[in-house]
């Protein structure tokens, strides 16, 4: 069983990638050495503003090609990208960003305040999954060196939220497929090739931080675990992550590899569709959670990279507050379901994407069946999964939900209000708490409020939140400049390939 990141997302569908090649020939341009990344999941889109642009796979590609105002560091703090400084007004409804000067797109044209403002408008207008972080927000250019983001309400999380906002040149249309065949960006790389099975980046000589020192980075679609690990061991790729626990001892014994695990921002999240008649009752949802022995499942499948979750969000996330773990008690679960009038003859639909999560979900189904709950386990292609996720065409939805912003505003604040319509759950009290958390400029107060919100979500069993995820990375020691990332989004700009 593996750990992927993904997820964004999923979005979110989440997407973990792996690998870099041993090819050290091909000296060219800014450096030498070709790096091959073995991707677990497809990258169907590189439009950062579109509906599929928020997943972990697309974000990995987008951060290579495009710049952001700010970007998160692996420790969760915020670093400048196109912005060198930012500050809120007294109410945290207006944020002023001072722009870096002299930044150019890869075609040599300067990046302007207008490009940033127009990109934000496109981001909002296209209503991609991440745009929900900015309801009614606007951006204006107050000068050539400054833009101001105005929120519809006080929002202290804006800098972290902007981790998912990428800047394009002005004039890119809503469905400008031609642009994304040869995109113009100001990130460290340019796109050389984009096909269903492979995406290739080459250094951007105009990058303000200096062109990368590798000659090429290729992300190759390798969805099968065995193929990825074989490629890692044989040297076809030099880096992989999302490595299953049962494969770690073998990799740790390889003298040419470095193996490291890092606490991620991801939590295994299994929403219940509260709009489904059989799942409207919180007592039913809690009983289903109680019927699954997650601690044993984690111990068997994820002894090194999984721990029983104690919150809706990861310990890496601002807003993390531990909750009381749900005790496994199948007898009590069955009794509670019977008392609630649960229809044991009706099958529940549990959907997931990506084969790496199959054993975990099979174990969940097995435990539910032990108390008479019948479940259809539906493994779907990522695009179908995402479409059905948003359409609520499921009863239980599994996803590895990561948080690229490191802030609970992006997960609890975005996915659980009534208006989000993401899981059929609506609670006006929760909405009020989330509004207060989003408006507070006091980080300690925000943590307290998100803790209250987590308690409601946890006790009402809006979903099951079984596991906090660690990501296992392995890379060839010939590769330097590689930093494991808690979101499964390592950057490639600092890579160098030695002999």
BAFI-783723 format. One record per residue (C-alpha): residue number from 1; x, y, z. Coordinates in Angstrom, 3 decimals. Example, Ala and Ser with C-alpha at 12.3 -4.5 7.8 and 13.67 -1.06 7.14 Angstrom:
// BAFI-783723
  seq        px        py        pz
    1    12.300    -4.500     7.800
    2    13.670    -1.060     7.140
***
This chain:
// BAFI-783723
  seq        px        py        pz
    1     0.000     0.000     0.000
    2     1.288     3.361    -0.851
    3     1.193     6.798     0.122
    4     0.390     9.369    -2.486
    5    -0.076    12.723    -2.178
    6    -2.216    13.778    -3.405
    7    -4.281    15.398    -3.141
    8    -5.139    17.381    -3.691
    9    -6.380    16.908    -3.868
   10    -8.230    16.295    -4.848
   11    -9.084    17.861    -5.054
   12    -9.277    16.867    -4.770
   13    -7.977    14.189    -6.040
   14    -4.504    13.738    -4.942
   15    -1.479    12.948    -6.933
   16     1.895    11.654    -5.879
   17     4.831    11.499    -8.216
   18     8.146     9.874    -8.215
   19    11.507     9.779    -9.647
   20    14.457    11.126   -11.513
   21    16.649     9.539   -14.122
   22    20.241     8.523   -14.100
   23    20.922    10.090   -17.455
   24    23.810    12.444   -16.889
   25    24.646    13.073   -20.490
   26    23.034    15.814   -22.492
   27    24.956    18.731   -21.126
   28    23.205    21.829   -22.398
   29    22.209    25.351   -21.562
   30    22.256    25.999   -17.854
   31    23.569    22.673   -16.732
   32    23.893    18.959   -17.293
   33    21.868    15.931   -16.446
   34    18.389    14.882   -17.384
   35    15.973    14.150   -14.552
   36    13.070    11.759   -15.094
   37    10.134    11.876   -12.711
   38     7.984     8.748   -12.583
   39     4.471    10.005   -12.000
   40     1.898     7.948   -10.139
   41    -1.061     9.842   -11.552
   42    -1.885    11.493   -14.865
   43    -1.498    15.215   -15.367
   44    -4.579    15.930   -17.462
   45    -4.317    19.699   -17.309
   46    -1.719    22.373   -16.660
   47    -4.270    25.199   -16.535
   48    -3.896    26.304   -12.889
   49    -7.221    28.155   -12.991
   50    -9.329    25.406   -14.550
   51   -11.458    22.756   -12.824
   52    -8.715    20.086   -12.996
   53    -5.832    22.393   -12.159
   54    -6.007    22.028    -8.384
   55    -4.857    18.433    -8.034
   56    -1.423    17.520    -6.754
   57    -0.199    16.283   -10.138
   58    -1.233    19.414   -12.018
   59     0.134    21.647    -9.242
   60     3.517    19.938    -9.486
   61     3.631    20.846   -13.184
   62     2.191    24.319   -12.659
   63     4.765    25.303   -10.047
   64     7.509    24.372   -12.511
   65     6.106    26.618   -15.270
   66     4.344    29.475   -13.484
   67     5.125    31.753   -10.555
   68     2.923    32.741    -7.625
   69     2.754    35.845    -5.494
   70     3.947    33.734    -2.570
   71     4.796    30.074    -2.085
   72     4.929    27.780     0.940
   73     8.174    26.355     2.263
   74     8.363    22.750     3.506
   75     8.019    23.965     7.103
   76     4.679    25.634     6.304
   77     5.926    29.227     6.429
   78     5.371    31.536     3.474
   79     8.113    32.733     1.156
   80     8.007    35.445    -1.497
   81     7.830    34.642    -5.197
   82     6.538    37.453    -7.394
   83     5.924    39.405    -4.192
   84     8.759    40.476    -1.920
   85     6.573    41.768     0.910
   86     2.921    41.678     1.985
   87     0.891    43.189     4.790
   88    -2.762    43.409     5.838
   89    -4.725    46.452     6.869
   90    -6.079    46.690    10.415
   91    -9.072    44.460     9.625
   92    -7.265    41.919     7.408
   93    -9.699    42.642     4.579
   94    -7.088    44.291     2.357
   95    -3.689    42.801     1.693
   96    -1.005    44.799    -0.097
   97     1.698    42.942    -2.031
   98     4.929    44.627    -3.097
   99     6.085    43.135    -6.389
  100     9.518    41.864    -7.311
  101    11.044    43.987   -10.037
  102    12.724    42.771   -13.225
  103    10.820    39.461   -13.463
  104    10.298    38.205   -17.017
  105     8.182    35.536   -18.633
  106    10.030    32.847   -20.513
  107     9.351    34.725   -23.776
  108    11.297    37.711   -22.456
  109     8.321    39.971   -21.740
  110     8.125    41.583   -18.291
  111     5.691    40.346   -15.668
  112     3.450    43.293   -14.792
  113     0.921    44.113   -12.126
  114    -1.760    43.807   -14.826
  115    -0.721    40.211   -15.515
  116    -1.212    39.380   -11.846
  117    -4.575    41.154   -11.587
  118    -5.902    39.594   -14.802
  119    -4.717    36.153   -13.698
  120    -6.590    36.507   -10.439
  121    -9.759    37.520   -12.272
  122    -9.436    34.508   -14.571
  123    -8.806    32.296   -11.546
  124   -12.039    33.502    -9.929
  125   -14.111    33.509   -13.124
  126   -13.252    29.920   -14.048
  127   -14.409    28.698   -10.622
  128   -11.813    25.991   -10.225
  129   -11.776    24.024    -6.985
  130    -9.270    26.337    -5.264
  131   -11.086    29.550    -6.192
  132   -13.611    28.760    -3.451
  133   -10.969    30.088    -1.049
  134   -11.660    33.597    -2.382
  135   -15.458    34.175    -2.438
  136   -16.188    37.652    -3.754
  137   -12.513    38.680    -3.500
  138   -11.016    41.147    -5.971
  139    -7.513    42.273    -6.894
  140    -6.411    45.659    -8.191
  141    -3.112    47.207    -9.232
  142    -2.389    50.367    -7.267
  143     0.889    50.918    -9.123
  144     3.391    49.049   -11.284
  145     5.002    47.746    -8.100
  146     1.971    46.931    -5.989
  147    -1.273    44.945    -6.060
  148    -4.008    44.866    -3.442
  149    -6.241    41.887    -2.737
  150    -9.546    42.912    -1.173
  151   -11.528    40.262     0.660
  152   -15.279    40.197     1.144
  153   -14.618    39.635     4.843
  154   -11.586    39.730     7.150
  155    -9.227    36.933     6.142
  156    -5.952    36.330     7.932
  157    -5.204    33.220     5.857
  158    -4.758    34.994     2.524
  159    -0.959    34.560     2.199
  160    -1.190    30.801     2.717
  161    -4.265    30.525     0.494
  162    -2.343    32.157    -2.350
  163    -0.113    29.081    -2.541
  164    -2.627    27.779    -5.108
  165    -2.771    30.946    -7.261
  166    -0.486    30.998   -10.318
  167     0.194    33.927   -12.638
  168    -0.272    33.803   -16.422
  169     0.196    36.579   -18.968
  170    -2.807    38.836   -19.567
  171    -5.152    37.819   -22.325
  172    -5.340    34.047   -21.826
  173    -8.919    33.007   -22.578
  174   -11.138    30.770   -20.509
  175   -10.603    27.768   -22.781
  176    -7.376    28.747   -24.491
  177    -6.076    25.286   -25.346
  178    -3.525    26.723   -27.771
  179    -1.861    28.697   -24.971
  180    -1.391    25.604   -22.814
  181     0.218    23.708   -25.669
  182     3.069    26.240   -25.456
  183     2.454    28.082   -22.176
  184     4.274    31.263   -21.251
  185     5.225    31.451   -17.595
  186     7.779    32.961   -15.246
  187     8.637    29.808   -13.279
  188    11.982    28.013   -13.329
  189    11.100    25.822   -16.333
  190     9.511    25.985   -19.770
  191     7.261    23.314   -21.215
  192     8.891    21.363   -24.035
  193     6.376    18.530   -24.449
  194     2.984    17.589   -23.040
  195     1.332    14.283   -23.921
  196    -0.926    11.855   -22.044
  197     2.075     9.799   -20.951
  198     4.839    12.353   -20.585
  199     5.483    15.974   -19.741
  200     8.913    17.502   -20.332
  201    10.379    20.690   -18.855
  202    13.548    22.535   -19.841
  203    15.197    25.402   -17.935
  204    13.804    28.906   -18.289
  205    16.828    31.069   -19.032
  206    14.832    34.147   -17.956
  207    13.937    32.821   -14.510
  208    14.597    35.528   -11.927
  209    16.132    33.014    -9.524
  210    18.582    31.741   -12.126
  211    18.064    28.953   -14.622
  212    17.999    25.419   -13.140
  213    21.222    23.423   -13.454
  214    19.668    20.330   -14.983
  215    19.167    20.155   -18.731
  216    15.732    18.569   -18.689
  217    13.036    17.215   -16.349
  218    10.666    14.572   -17.693
  219     7.564    13.484   -15.802
  220     6.670    10.046   -17.116
  221     3.328     8.464   -16.357
  222     4.039     5.281   -14.391
  223     0.858     4.406   -12.499
  224     1.934     0.894   -11.553
  225     3.853     0.655    -8.313
  226     5.984    -2.289    -9.401
  227     7.162    -0.395   -12.470
  228     8.085     2.686   -10.451
  229    10.072     0.764    -7.859
  230    11.831    -1.341   -10.471
  231    12.791     1.841   -12.288
  232    14.107     3.296    -9.039
  233    16.218     0.240    -8.233
  234    17.631    -0.123   -11.727
  235    18.499     3.558   -11.981
  236    15.973     4.407   -14.694
  237    14.641     6.942   -12.200
  238    16.490     8.525    -9.314
  239    13.643     9.683    -7.087
  240    10.347     8.181    -6.003
  241     7.858     8.962    -3.295
  242     4.570     7.576    -2.109
  243     6.486     4.374    -1.352
  244     4.547     1.639     0.463
  245     5.740     0.463     3.836
  246     6.427    -3.088     2.717
  247     8.947    -1.805     0.169
  248    10.860     0.513     2.493
  249    13.188    -2.097     4.090
  250    14.463    -3.155     0.665
  251    15.092     0.426    -0.411
  252    16.745     1.262     2.913
  253    19.253    -1.528     2.283
  254    20.333    -0.043    -1.073
  255    23.637     1.786    -0.640
  256    22.991     4.127    -3.569
  257    19.689     5.477    -2.201
  258    18.679     7.915     0.496
  259    15.327     7.076     2.128
  260    13.420     9.554     4.264
  261     9.878     9.884     5.623
  262     8.256    13.229     6.409
  263     4.986    14.083     8.114
  264     2.665    15.264     5.381
  265    -0.314    17.597     5.376
  266    -2.503    14.703     4.225
  267    -5.197    12.810     6.090
  268    -7.095     9.804     4.785
  269   -10.597    11.264     4.559
  270   -13.740     9.190     4.006
  271   -16.728    11.494     3.679
  272   -20.247    10.235     4.142
  273   -22.831    11.663     1.757
  274   -25.192    13.151     4.326
  275   -27.746    13.868     1.617
  276   -28.198    10.119     1.100
  277   -31.319     9.071     3.076
  278   -29.565     6.156     4.788
  279   -26.717     8.422     5.952
  280   -28.592    11.530     7.097
  281   -28.517    10.451    10.748
  282   -25.270    11.298    12.542
  283   -25.812     8.252    14.762
  284   -25.638     6.035    11.677
  285   -22.480     7.701    10.445
  286   -20.798     7.395    13.856
  287   -21.745     3.724    14.052
  288   -20.212     3.001    10.657
  289   -16.993     4.672    11.810
  290   -17.059     2.625    15.009
  291   -17.379    -0.583    12.960
  292   -13.967    -0.271    11.292
  293   -10.783    -1.298    13.079
  294    -8.619     1.429    11.596
  295    -5.830     1.023    14.137
  296    -5.236    -2.581    13.064
  297    -5.568    -1.755     9.368
  298    -2.967     1.010     9.704
  299    -0.622    -1.208    11.695
  300    -0.811    -3.891     9.008
  301    -0.581    -1.670     5.924
  302     1.251     1.469     7.089
  303     3.521     0.632    10.054
  304     6.039     3.366     9.124
  305     3.990     5.929     7.234
  306     0.631     5.963     8.974
  307    -0.695     6.905    12.398
  308    -4.257     6.927    13.675
  309    -5.563    10.414    13.007
  310    -6.798    12.550    15.866
  311    -8.191    15.394    13.779
  312    -9.839    16.371    10.539
  313    -6.514    17.929     9.470
  314    -2.851    16.979     9.761
  315    -0.597    18.083    12.637
  316     1.258    20.100     9.959
  317    -1.776    22.342     9.471
  318    -2.497    25.615    11.241
  319    -5.780    24.841    13.001
  320    -4.923    21.318    14.119
  321    -6.544    20.413    17.444
  322    -6.643    16.732    18.562
  323   -10.033    15.071    19.038
  324   -11.071    11.986    21.000
  325   -10.290     8.900    18.897
  326   -13.257     6.765    17.866
  327   -13.094     3.417    19.639
  328   -13.518     0.289    17.532
  329   -16.573    -1.599    18.789
  330   -18.389    -3.624    16.123
  331   -21.065    -4.941    18.495
  332   -21.979    -1.436    19.643
  333   -21.877    -0.245    16.010
  334   -24.358    -2.896    14.854
  335   -26.646    -2.179    17.795
  336   -26.611     1.541    17.043
  337   -27.381     0.936    13.371
  338   -30.262    -1.354    14.277
  339   -31.647     1.182    16.744
  340   -31.455     3.884    14.083
  341   -33.433     1.753    11.623
  342   -30.555     1.342     9.195
  343   -31.473    -0.707     6.109
  344   -28.900    -3.498     6.024
  345   -30.236    -4.731     2.674
  346   -29.206    -1.545     0.877
  347   -25.674    -1.401    -0.483
  348   -23.496     1.650     0.122
  349   -21.265     2.888    -2.716
  350   -17.674     3.526    -1.622
  351   -15.692     5.265    -4.346
  352   -11.956     5.849    -4.607
  353    -9.340     6.459    -7.275
  354    -5.856     4.983    -7.712
  355    -4.939     1.355    -7.160
  356    -2.564     2.130    -4.301
  357    -5.554     2.728    -2.047
  358    -7.288    -0.523    -2.979
  359    -6.018    -2.648    -0.021
  360    -7.021    -0.004     2.519
  361   -10.530     0.341     1.135
  362   -10.906    -3.411     0.796
  363   -10.098    -3.730     4.506
  364   -12.717    -1.093     5.350
  365   -15.325    -2.932     3.285
  366   -14.412    -6.200     4.996
  367   -14.927    -4.750     8.478
  368   -18.275    -3.224     7.518
  369   -19.433    -6.508     6.049
  370   -18.663    -8.239     9.354
  371   -21.579    -6.363    10.929
  372   -23.850    -6.851     7.928
  373   -23.271    -3.574     6.087
  374   -23.008    -4.245     2.360
  375   -20.675    -2.050     0.307
  376   -19.942    -1.808    -3.401
  377   -16.274    -0.851    -3.725
  378   -15.948     1.333    -6.820
  379   -12.455     2.052    -8.139
  380   -12.681     4.859   -10.701
  381   -10.420     6.647   -13.130
  382    -9.325     9.997   -11.719
  383   -11.457    12.116   -14.076
  384   -14.583    10.037   -13.399
  385   -13.861    10.040    -9.666
  386   -13.595    13.847    -9.617
  387   -16.777    14.312   -11.637
  388   -18.732    11.948    -9.388
  389   -17.189    13.496    -6.273
  390   -18.510    16.934    -7.151
  391   -21.880    15.501    -8.235
  392   -22.235    13.622    -4.904
  393   -22.622    10.415    -6.880
  394   -21.414     8.233    -3.996
  395   -22.306     7.239    -0.443
  396   -18.771     7.058     0.979
  397   -15.901     8.872    -0.720
  398   -12.255     8.069     0.011
  399    -9.518    10.563    -0.739
  400    -6.107    11.351     0.592
  401    -6.782    14.985     1.349
  402    -3.665    17.126     1.518
  403    -3.400    20.840     2.173
  404    -0.954    22.821     0.010
  405    -1.673    25.994     2.012
  406    -0.876    24.461     5.454
  407    -3.933    26.334     6.766
  408    -7.256    24.890     7.938
  409    -9.022    27.639     6.005
  410    -8.241    25.669     2.860
  411    -9.765    22.439     4.140
  412   -12.124    22.901     7.075
  413   -13.019    26.445     6.075
  414   -13.521    25.637     2.384
  415   -15.006    22.143     2.318
  416   -17.422    22.000     5.267
  417   -19.677    25.107     5.114
  418   -23.230    24.554     3.883
  419   -22.498    26.577     0.748
  420   -19.661    24.239    -0.262
  421   -22.082    21.361    -1.001
  422   -19.199    18.919    -0.953
  423   -20.601    16.138     1.216
  424   -24.299    16.812     1.723
  425   -23.710    18.101     5.257
  426   -25.006    21.442     6.528
  427   -24.717    22.873    10.036
  428   -25.444    26.564    10.668
  429   -23.531    26.537    13.950
  430   -20.484    25.214    12.135
  431   -20.865    27.912     9.494
  432   -20.798    30.613    12.168
  433   -17.649    29.215    13.771
  434   -15.903    28.933    10.399
  435   -16.829    32.514     9.564
  436   -15.309    33.676    12.842
  437   -12.157    31.631    12.261
  438   -11.736    33.054     8.784
  439   -12.189    36.609    10.022
  440    -9.821    36.519    12.984
  441    -6.356    38.015    12.552
  442    -5.214    36.302    15.765
  443    -3.591    32.949    14.922
  444    -4.192    31.493    18.380
  445    -7.853    32.426    18.164
  446    -8.083    30.884    14.708
  447    -6.597    27.627    16.007
  448    -9.131    27.592    18.850
  449   -12.058    28.184    16.506
  450   -10.921    25.584    13.982
  451   -10.636    23.206    16.927
  452   -14.296    23.860    17.773
  453   -15.217    23.303    14.142
  454   -13.224    20.064    14.053
  455   -15.060    18.828    17.136
  456   -18.430    19.315    15.431
  457   -17.275    17.631    12.220
  458   -15.722    14.791    14.215
  459   -18.684    14.181    16.529
  460   -21.242    14.441    13.725
  461   -19.102    12.016    11.698
  462   -19.324    14.072     8.539
  463   -16.748    11.535     7.487
  464   -14.267     9.101     8.921
  465   -10.760    10.507     9.358
  466    -8.696     7.380     9.963
  467    -5.075     8.169     9.226
  468    -2.482    10.937     9.296
  469    -0.024    10.301     6.488
  470     3.746    10.382     6.266
  471     5.362    10.409     2.827
  472     8.281     8.122     2.150
  473    10.850     9.445    -0.327
  474    13.827     7.685    -1.854
  475    16.383     9.255    -4.166
  476    19.669     8.334    -5.764
  477    22.641     9.772    -3.916
  478    23.952    11.174    -7.197
  479    21.121    13.679    -7.045
  480    21.697    16.771    -4.904
  481    19.405    19.647    -4.092
  482    16.365    17.449    -3.496
  483    14.087    18.368    -0.564
  484    11.165    16.127     0.442
  485     7.915    18.076     0.555
  486     5.001    17.502     2.985
  487     2.503    17.970     0.146
  488     4.142    15.646    -2.345
  489     5.095    18.716    -4.350
  490     8.881    18.799    -4.375
  491    10.405    21.425    -6.609
  492    12.983    20.652    -9.262
  493    14.643    24.054    -9.664
  494    17.508    23.286    -7.258
  495    18.350    19.812    -8.568
  496    21.823    18.846    -9.748
  497    22.937    15.480   -11.083
  498    26.434    14.357   -10.157
  499    28.571    11.595   -11.572
***
